[in-house]
Amino acid sequence: AQQRPHGRCRRSVHNPRRRSWTPKRVKGPASLLQLLSIPRIRWSSSNEDDDKIELTRAEVESLRSEIADADDRESQLKARLENIDEVLRYARLSGYLHIRSRWTQLPGEPPIIDDADVDDWLPRFVVLQGQCLYYYLKSTDLSPQESTLLRDVVEVGQLPNFVPEDGKTRYAFFILTRQGLRFECSSSCEIQVDSWVRAVRSDCKLAEAGAEAKSKTSGGW
């Protein structure tokens, strides 16, 4: 009788289905740039024409242009975000208001036509910062469309409420400059209007006495 060996040995089983796969080498950035630099690129997984992918030089340049445009858009958006962050951080007051401008009647001029019913209110992002009022078209704009120095403001007052075509009551106030230009501002939020009136009056150091009475005669409503 044959004796079994005391030591154990593992049987090496050969499985014909097992194969050793070696991963393909991943191309680095330099290799990819080299691919994009050649006039014509072709990838083929088989000998059939339907499986071929080709890029011409024009297509490669188009891809490069799209990447460059995306980088430019990203830079612009980043600059806008940084700008609005700085505005909101240092502004005493900011927010969207509907605004229109009017010139006051000067001595010797004919009476101003009553245009109270003209709906020419435009939304603007208004910022009270430092010694200026800034008027932006949008909050993400990098520069304001217009500005008013607080030292030029001679009067701030309430205006009568009104109801536009949308049926929502608007609360309004005005800012009058020494040049005779009057900015009329409105909002559907009464608290917002009160906050603006108090803030601008405080910064301009205007007397509140008689401001409401003067506002009733400052323009036609």
Backbone bond lengths (Angstrom), bond angles and torsions (degrees), N, CA, C in turn:
res aa  C-N    CA-C-N  psi(-1)  N-CA   C-N-CA  omega(-1)  CA-C   N-CA-C  phi
1 A - - - 1.462 - - 1.504 109.23 -
2 Q 1.319 113.77 136.47 1.462 118.19 179.81 1.504 109.68 -79.43
3 Q 1.318 115.60 139.60 1.454 121.24 178.17 1.521 109.75 -93.96
4 R 1.336 112.48 140.81 1.469 118.10 176.11 1.522 108.95 -76.65
5 P 1.268 116.66 141.20 1.468 118.55 176.32 1.505 109.72 -67.32
6 H 1.369 114.59 143.05 1.468 119.47 -179.59 1.531 111.42 -64.06
7 G 1.312 119.96 -36.41 1.480 121.67 -179.60 1.512 111.99 -79.08
8 R 1.320 114.55 144.52 1.467 120.09 178.85 1.527 109.49 -93.05
9 C 1.249 114.01 142.35 1.466 118.47 175.92 1.518 108.83 -130.60
10 R 1.332 115.15 141.61 1.461 119.69 -179.60 1.515 109.53 -84.12
11 R 1.308 112.91 138.71 1.456 117.43 176.65 1.519 108.59 -80.11
12 S 1.240 114.10 131.81 1.464 119.59 177.19 1.510 108.21 -89.93
13 V 1.317 114.80 108.58 1.465 119.68 -177.47 1.509 108.55 -95.64
14 H 1.274 115.91 124.52 1.459 120.25 179.58 1.520 108.95 -94.18
15 N 1.310 115.58 117.50 1.465 120.88 178.56 1.514 107.93 -103.46
16 P 1.307 116.12 113.10 1.470 118.02 -177.00 1.514 112.33 -64.65
17 R 1.388 118.25 -18.74 1.463 119.89 -177.83 1.519 112.19 -81.46
18 R 1.313 118.10 -18.35 1.462 121.35 -178.58 1.519 109.43 -77.45
19 R 1.311 114.01 131.15 1.453 119.05 178.91 1.515 109.22 -130.04
20 S 1.260 115.72 152.19 1.463 121.01 178.36 1.520 107.99 -97.38
21 W 1.352 113.76 116.26 1.470 119.03 -179.52 1.520 109.34 -102.65
22 T 1.275 115.71 128.92 1.465 121.17 177.12 1.517 108.35 -104.30
23 P 1.360 118.36 120.33 1.473 119.44 -178.00 1.512 111.08 -63.07
24 K 1.350 112.66 143.18 1.453 117.50 178.88 1.520 110.18 -68.72
25 R 1.264 115.38 149.22 1.462 120.44 -178.81 1.529 109.89 -69.03
26 V 1.329 116.04 128.63 1.461 120.96 -179.30 1.516 108.99 -79.55
27 K 1.314 115.03 132.24 1.455 118.92 -178.83 1.518 110.07 -78.27
28 G 1.292 117.22 134.57 1.457 122.11 178.19 1.512 111.19 -84.14
29 P 1.368 117.24 179.48 1.464 120.76 -179.79 1.516 113.55 -57.49
30 A 1.344 116.36 -38.06 1.461 118.93 -179.27 1.520 111.03 -63.81
31 S 1.357 115.71 -39.57 1.457 119.36 179.22 1.514 110.90 -66.45
32 L 1.354 117.07 -39.22 1.461 120.52 179.63 1.521 110.99 -65.69
33 L 1.328 116.83 -40.98 1.452 119.54 177.42 1.519 111.13 -64.00
34 Q 1.325 115.23 -35.68 1.464 119.04 178.57 1.519 110.25 -65.86
35 L 1.351 115.60 -37.11 1.458 118.80 177.54 1.524 110.89 -63.16
36 L 1.346 116.16 -42.20 1.455 119.68 -177.89 1.520 112.93 -72.23
37 S 1.323 117.30 -13.63 1.456 119.85 -175.92 1.522 112.89 -90.47
38 I 1.322 117.71 -12.57 1.458 118.88 -177.76 1.523 109.36 -85.19
39 P 1.337 118.55 153.57 1.461 121.07 -174.13 1.515 113.51 -62.91
40 R 1.305 117.97 -36.92 1.460 120.69 -174.40 1.519 108.79 -142.94
41 I 1.339 115.78 131.53 1.458 121.33 -177.56 1.518 108.38 -115.96
42 R 1.297 116.27 137.22 1.462 119.62 178.96 1.516 109.14 -138.73
43 W 1.325 114.84 126.41 1.454 121.03 171.92 1.529 107.18 -112.45
44 S 1.307 117.33 136.90 1.459 120.20 179.18 1.513 109.03 -141.83
45 S 1.352 115.80 127.01 1.457 120.70 177.87 1.517 111.99 -96.28
46 S 1.322 116.92 -9.83 1.464 120.77 178.09 1.517 108.05 -156.19
47 N 1.294 115.03 -176.12 1.456 119.47 179.96 1.520 112.78 -86.22
48 E 1.331 117.34 -3.17 1.450 120.14 -178.33 1.520 109.97 -80.50
49 D 1.320 116.33 141.54 1.460 120.98 -179.00 1.519 112.19 -67.23
50 D 1.344 117.73 -27.68 1.461 120.45 -177.51 1.520 112.10 -67.11
51 D 1.319 118.61 -22.35 1.455 122.11 -176.66 1.524 112.66 -92.75
52 K 1.316 118.19 2.47 1.454 120.60 -176.32 1.530 110.67 -86.83
53 I 1.329 116.17 139.86 1.461 123.11 176.60 1.515 107.64 -120.69
54 E 1.311 116.34 122.69 1.451 120.23 -176.39 1.525 110.41 -123.33
55 L 1.311 117.07 142.13 1.458 123.52 174.21 1.522 108.41 -124.69
56 T 1.312 115.99 124.39 1.457 119.67 177.17 1.524 109.49 -84.96
57 R 1.310 115.84 171.25 1.463 120.44 178.42 1.526 110.53 -61.30
58 A 1.335 116.91 -38.86 1.467 120.26 179.76 1.522 111.10 -63.27
59 E 1.332 116.97 -39.42 1.461 120.30 179.58 1.527 111.13 -67.62
60 V 1.320 116.24 -38.23 1.461 119.83 177.36 1.523 110.46 -63.74
61 E 1.334 116.82 -43.29 1.466 120.25 178.23 1.525 110.89 -64.44
62 S 1.336 116.31 -35.37 1.464 119.75 177.51 1.522 111.22 -64.47
63 L 1.335 116.32 -41.24 1.463 120.01 177.29 1.522 110.92 -63.39
64 R 1.310 116.30 -42.14 1.467 119.67 178.29 1.528 110.95 -61.68
65 S 1.334 115.80 -41.44 1.465 119.97 179.70 1.526 111.34 -63.92
66 E 1.331 116.83 -40.90 1.461 120.46 178.63 1.530 111.19 -63.81
67 I 1.323 116.74 -39.98 1.469 120.36 178.45 1.526 110.45 -64.70
68 A 1.337 116.70 -41.86 1.468 120.35 179.02 1.527 111.16 -64.71
69 D 1.343 116.74 -40.81 1.470 120.35 178.27 1.523 110.91 -63.99
70 A 1.324 116.38 -39.51 1.468 119.86 178.46 1.527 111.03 -63.97
71 D 1.325 116.38 -38.63 1.472 119.88 177.06 1.528 111.13 -64.22
72 D 1.344 116.26 -40.04 1.471 119.81 178.93 1.522 111.10 -64.85
73 R 1.331 116.67 -42.97 1.467 119.91 179.28 1.520 110.91 -63.62
74 E 1.313 116.06 -39.55 1.463 119.61 178.57 1.529 110.93 -63.37
75 S 1.334 116.75 -40.59 1.467 120.44 179.26 1.523 111.06 -65.58
76 Q 1.333 116.64 -40.38 1.461 120.21 179.38 1.523 111.55 -65.94
77 L 1.321 116.62 -43.59 1.461 119.97 178.94 1.525 111.19 -63.79
78 K 1.311 115.99 -38.99 1.463 119.64 178.39 1.521 110.61 -63.31
79 A 1.338 116.74 -41.98 1.466 120.36 178.98 1.521 111.10 -64.59
80 R 1.328 117.40 -39.16 1.467 120.83 178.87 1.522 110.93 -65.56
81 L 1.320 116.79 -42.68 1.464 120.19 179.55 1.523 111.19 -64.22
82 E 1.326 116.73 -41.56 1.464 119.79 178.35 1.526 110.97 -64.72
83 N 1.342 116.41 -36.90 1.458 119.78 -179.59 1.524 111.65 -67.50
84 I 1.337 117.84 -47.41 1.467 119.99 -179.40 1.518 110.91 -67.08
85 D 1.327 116.97 -31.69 1.465 119.82 176.33 1.526 110.61 -64.35
86 E 1.332 116.68 -41.47 1.466 120.42 178.77 1.526 110.99 -68.00
87 V 1.342 116.42 -39.19 1.465 120.28 179.63 1.520 110.82 -62.61
88 L 1.324 116.41 -48.36 1.458 120.50 -178.33 1.525 111.73 -67.60
89 R 1.313 116.77 -27.58 1.461 119.85 -177.82 1.528 111.77 -74.87
90 Y 1.330 117.20 -38.42 1.464 120.11 -172.78 1.528 113.65 -105.84
91 A 1.314 118.63 -10.46 1.462 120.35 -179.03 1.522 110.68 -74.38
92 R 1.324 115.32 141.44 1.460 118.94 175.07 1.524 110.00 -73.86
93 L 1.330 116.07 -38.01 1.458 121.03 -179.90 1.518 108.18 -152.04
94 S 1.311 116.49 141.59 1.460 120.93 178.73 1.518 109.14 -154.38
95 G 1.318 115.67 154.27 1.454 120.18 178.62 1.516 111.01 162.64
96 Y 1.332 114.96 168.85 1.459 120.86 179.50 1.525 110.21 -83.22
97 L 1.332 115.70 133.34 1.458 123.55 174.37 1.527 108.40 -135.24
98 H 1.329 115.74 151.80 1.461 119.93 170.83 1.529 107.46 -88.39
99 I 1.329 116.23 128.95 1.462 120.98 -171.19 1.530 110.62 -131.46
100 R 1.307 114.37 145.11 1.460 121.87 166.94 1.530 107.57 -143.93
101 S 1.314 116.74 157.88 1.468 120.57 -177.00 1.522 110.31 -119.10
102 R 1.334 114.72 147.22 1.459 122.27 178.87 1.527 109.02 -139.46
103 W 1.326 115.55 149.77 1.457 120.99 173.98 1.514 108.71 -100.18
104 T 1.319 116.27 134.47 1.459 120.41 178.42 1.526 110.10 -77.57
105 Q 1.312 114.97 155.83 1.459 120.53 -179.13 1.521 110.28 -74.89
106 L 1.317 115.85 127.22 1.458 121.75 178.45 1.525 110.04 -93.90
107 P 1.321 117.53 156.37 1.466 120.23 179.67 1.525 111.76 -56.60
108 G 1.337 115.66 133.09 1.458 120.95 179.37 1.509 114.39 89.44
109 E 1.323 118.39 -9.95 1.459 121.44 179.27 1.523 110.21 -86.27
110 P 1.335 117.41 153.04 1.465 119.90 176.34 1.520 110.44 -66.72
111 P 1.329 117.61 157.49 1.468 120.68 -179.45 1.528 111.59 -58.14
112 I 1.310 115.16 142.39 1.464 120.74 179.03 1.521 109.27 -75.77
113 I 1.316 115.85 135.32 1.463 120.82 179.85 1.519 109.40 -65.79
114 D 1.313 115.19 135.23 1.465 120.14 179.63 1.531 108.87 -70.70
115 D 1.320 116.17 111.24 1.471 121.11 -179.47 1.518 110.69 -118.78
116 A 1.331 115.65 33.39 1.465 119.24 -177.43 1.520 111.97 -63.16
117 D 1.331 116.80 -28.59 1.462 120.49 -177.61 1.525 112.73 -85.45
118 V 1.317 117.47 -4.07 1.467 120.39 179.57 1.528 109.22 -76.59
119 D 1.319 115.60 123.62 1.470 120.14 -178.88 1.529 109.02 -93.81
120 D 1.310 115.97 84.53 1.467 120.52 179.29 1.526 111.11 -118.38
121 W 1.323 116.33 29.12 1.464 121.06 177.71 1.525 109.52 -73.75
122 L 1.310 115.41 134.66 1.460 121.15 179.76 1.525 109.81 -125.19
123 P 1.335 117.85 136.18 1.472 119.86 178.19 1.522 111.04 -70.92
124 R 1.320 115.35 132.96 1.457 121.63 177.40 1.527 109.27 -139.25
125 F 1.323 115.03 147.39 1.458 120.67 175.11 1.523 107.02 -92.25
126 V 1.325 116.59 111.84 1.466 122.27 -173.33 1.525 109.26 -103.03
127 V 1.323 115.74 136.39 1.465 121.88 -178.04 1.523 109.07 -128.41
128 L 1.318 116.24 126.41 1.463 122.31 173.13 1.523 107.27 -102.14
129 Q 1.311 115.40 107.09 1.463 120.36 -175.64 1.521 109.75 -143.07
130 G 1.317 116.11 129.69 1.454 119.77 179.38 1.512 111.70 62.34
131 Q 1.313 116.17 -125.65 1.462 122.70 -178.75 1.523 112.49 -107.07
132 C 1.340 116.41 24.48 1.463 119.77 -176.18 1.524 111.94 -140.31
133 L 1.322 113.34 154.68 1.459 122.21 165.62 1.521 106.87 -107.42
134 Y 1.324 116.90 126.58 1.456 121.67 -178.50 1.525 109.41 -112.26
135 Y 1.337 115.01 139.34 1.460 120.96 -179.82 1.531 108.27 -117.96
136 Y 1.326 115.57 111.71 1.466 122.03 178.99 1.527 109.52 -103.38
137 L 1.324 115.14 146.69 1.463 118.86 174.18 1.524 110.20 -66.38
138 K 1.344 115.30 -43.36 1.466 122.09 176.31 1.523 108.60 -137.59
139 S 1.309 115.42 158.82 1.465 119.51 -178.71 1.520 112.39 -66.92
140 T 1.337 117.35 -21.06 1.463 120.83 -178.05 1.524 113.05 -91.95
141 D 1.337 117.83 -0.15 1.465 119.95 178.98 1.526 110.48 -68.18
142 L 1.330 115.26 145.19 1.461 119.98 -178.39 1.527 112.58 -79.74
143 S 1.323 117.66 -23.81 1.464 120.52 -179.62 1.526 109.69 -140.13
144 P 1.339 117.44 148.63 1.466 120.49 -179.00 1.520 111.86 -76.10
145 Q 1.342 115.39 156.84 1.454 119.92 175.23 1.523 111.70 -79.30
146 E 1.330 115.50 -29.63 1.460 120.21 -175.67 1.518 108.53 -155.28
147 S 1.317 116.09 161.91 1.461 120.64 178.23 1.524 109.61 -149.15
148 T 1.328 115.94 156.35 1.461 122.74 178.24 1.518 108.84 -131.25
149 L 1.321 116.27 125.10 1.462 120.25 175.92 1.526 109.22 -73.91
150 L 1.315 116.46 134.65 1.460 119.94 -178.68 1.525 111.56 -64.67
151 R 1.314 117.42 -28.00 1.469 119.04 179.50 1.528 111.88 -70.39
152 D 1.348 116.34 -16.10 1.464 120.02 177.30 1.528 112.36 -89.36
153 V 1.322 117.70 -8.15 1.465 121.23 -179.25 1.525 108.83 -80.67
154 V 1.335 115.70 126.78 1.468 120.39 -178.74 1.523 112.32 -110.85
155 E 1.332 116.29 -15.40 1.462 117.79 -178.44 1.525 110.44 -159.39
156 V 1.316 115.12 141.81 1.467 122.57 174.45 1.522 107.00 -134.74
157 G 1.314 117.63 129.33 1.458 119.25 -177.87 1.516 113.15 -155.80
158 Q 1.320 114.69 167.91 1.458 121.53 179.15 1.524 110.10 -80.47
159 L 1.314 115.64 152.34 1.454 123.37 173.26 1.527 108.68 -119.12
160 P 1.326 117.70 155.50 1.468 119.73 178.84 1.528 111.46 -60.74
161 N 1.310 115.54 147.96 1.461 120.23 175.57 1.529 109.72 -67.04
162 F 1.311 116.04 155.84 1.465 119.87 176.92 1.522 108.72 -148.06
163 V 1.321 114.68 162.19 1.466 121.10 -178.71 1.526 108.45 -120.36
164 P 1.328 118.93 110.80 1.470 121.42 178.42 1.527 111.50 -76.85
165 E 1.322 115.53 -169.37 1.461 120.41 -176.07 1.522 113.19 -65.34
166 D 1.331 117.48 -25.98 1.464 118.83 -178.78 1.527 112.56 -75.49
167 G 1.345 117.27 -6.71 1.456 120.95 175.99 1.513 115.31 82.79
168 K 1.332 118.19 2.22 1.463 121.46 -179.49 1.533 109.95 -98.47
169 T 1.310 115.73 130.53 1.459 120.81 -178.26 1.522 110.93 -63.87
170 R 1.336 115.59 133.19 1.461 121.27 176.77 1.523 109.17 -111.21
171 Y 1.318 115.28 136.60 1.462 122.63 174.72 1.524 107.20 -103.08
172 A 1.326 116.20 139.79 1.467 118.58 -170.02 1.525 112.14 -136.70
173 F 1.329 114.27 159.15 1.464 122.37 172.87 1.521 108.21 -149.70
174 F 1.315 116.93 169.33 1.461 120.44 -178.80 1.523 110.24 -131.36
175 I 1.323 114.83 155.90 1.462 123.28 174.45 1.518 106.72 -127.81
176 L 1.326 116.97 116.25 1.462 122.14 -176.75 1.523 109.93 -105.86
177 T 1.330 116.18 131.82 1.466 121.23 179.40 1.526 110.26 -101.60
178 R 1.316 115.96 164.31 1.457 121.14 -179.25 1.525 111.78 -68.20
179 Q 1.321 117.96 -17.91 1.463 121.12 176.85 1.527 112.31 -80.25
180 G 1.335 117.26 -4.86 1.454 120.75 -179.92 1.516 113.87 93.25
181 L 1.329 117.93 4.26 1.460 121.29 178.35 1.522 109.40 -89.30
182 R 1.314 115.08 128.48 1.453 120.32 -178.50 1.528 109.68 -116.34
183 F 1.322 115.96 123.71 1.460 121.94 175.04 1.525 108.15 -95.51
184 E 1.313 115.93 120.44 1.456 121.35 176.50 1.523 107.82 -101.09
185 C 1.311 116.18 125.22 1.466 122.41 -175.18 1.527 109.13 -121.07
186 S 1.307 116.76 141.15 1.460 120.35 -179.35 1.518 110.64 -140.85
187 S 1.332 114.51 158.25 1.462 121.87 178.97 1.523 108.15 -156.85
188 S 1.311 115.69 153.72 1.465 120.22 176.39 1.521 111.54 -80.34
189 C 1.329 117.00 -5.23 1.468 122.22 179.90 1.532 109.29 -107.39
190 E 1.323 116.25 114.52 1.462 120.58 -178.72 1.526 111.45 -66.19
191 I 1.323 117.04 -36.42 1.464 120.53 179.48 1.526 110.61 -63.12
192 Q 1.323 116.68 -39.16 1.462 120.04 178.88 1.525 111.14 -63.17
193 V 1.321 117.04 -42.57 1.464 120.95 178.98 1.523 110.70 -63.51
194 D 1.327 117.16 -45.10 1.469 120.51 178.74 1.527 111.28 -60.40
195 S 1.326 116.65 -39.09 1.470 120.32 179.36 1.524 111.25 -64.15
196 W 1.315 116.73 -41.82 1.461 120.11 179.45 1.525 111.37 -65.73
197 V 1.321 116.75 -43.29 1.467 119.63 -179.46 1.523 110.64 -61.53
198 R 1.316 116.94 -45.99 1.469 120.27 -179.59 1.522 111.41 -64.01
199 A 1.343 116.61 -43.71 1.467 120.29 -176.86 1.526 111.81 -65.69
200 V 1.331 116.90 -46.41 1.467 119.56 -178.53 1.522 110.52 -67.78
201 R 1.325 116.82 -41.35 1.464 119.05 177.44 1.524 111.22 -61.11
202 S 1.303 116.17 -42.49 1.460 120.01 -178.98 1.521 111.26 -64.27
203 D 1.328 116.20 -45.05 1.461 119.45 -178.56 1.527 111.92 -69.81
204 C 1.296 116.96 -32.47 1.463 120.09 178.81 1.522 111.88 -86.91
205 K 1.320 116.50 -8.76 1.464 122.07 -179.75 1.530 111.50 56.69
206 L 1.325 114.06 47.37 1.452 119.83 179.48 1.513 109.82 -93.17
207 A 1.291 116.84 146.33 1.465 121.53 176.84 1.521 108.87 -75.25
208 E 1.331 115.54 133.18 1.450 119.31 -179.68 1.536 111.78 -81.56
209 A 1.310 117.07 -17.53 1.460 119.65 -177.49 1.522 110.17 -64.98
210 G 1.292 116.23 124.42 1.459 122.16 176.66 1.503 114.78 82.47
211 A 1.333 119.21 -0.87 1.462 120.50 -177.89 1.518 111.34 -65.93
212 E 1.341 116.95 -39.46 1.458 120.20 -178.28 1.526 110.76 -67.81
213 A 1.343 116.54 -38.54 1.462 119.53 179.15 1.524 111.44 -66.21
214 K 1.322 116.83 -39.07 1.461 120.24 -179.72 1.522 111.40 -68.93
215 S 1.339 117.24 -33.37 1.460 120.08 -177.17 1.519 111.93 -65.31
216 K 1.338 117.74 -27.06 1.460 120.71 -178.94 1.524 111.68 -72.44
217 T 1.322 116.83 -22.96 1.463 120.61 -179.22 1.522 112.94 -107.39
218 S 1.343 117.01 3.89 1.468 119.62 -175.47 1.511 113.11 -82.09
219 G 1.332 118.51 -14.11 1.456 120.29 -179.05 1.503 110.67 -172.27
220 G 1.305 114.70 164.15 1.464 118.87 -179.84 1.503 111.96 -83.54
221 W 1.325 117.10 129.23 1.462 122.74 175.49 1.512 108.05 -133.07
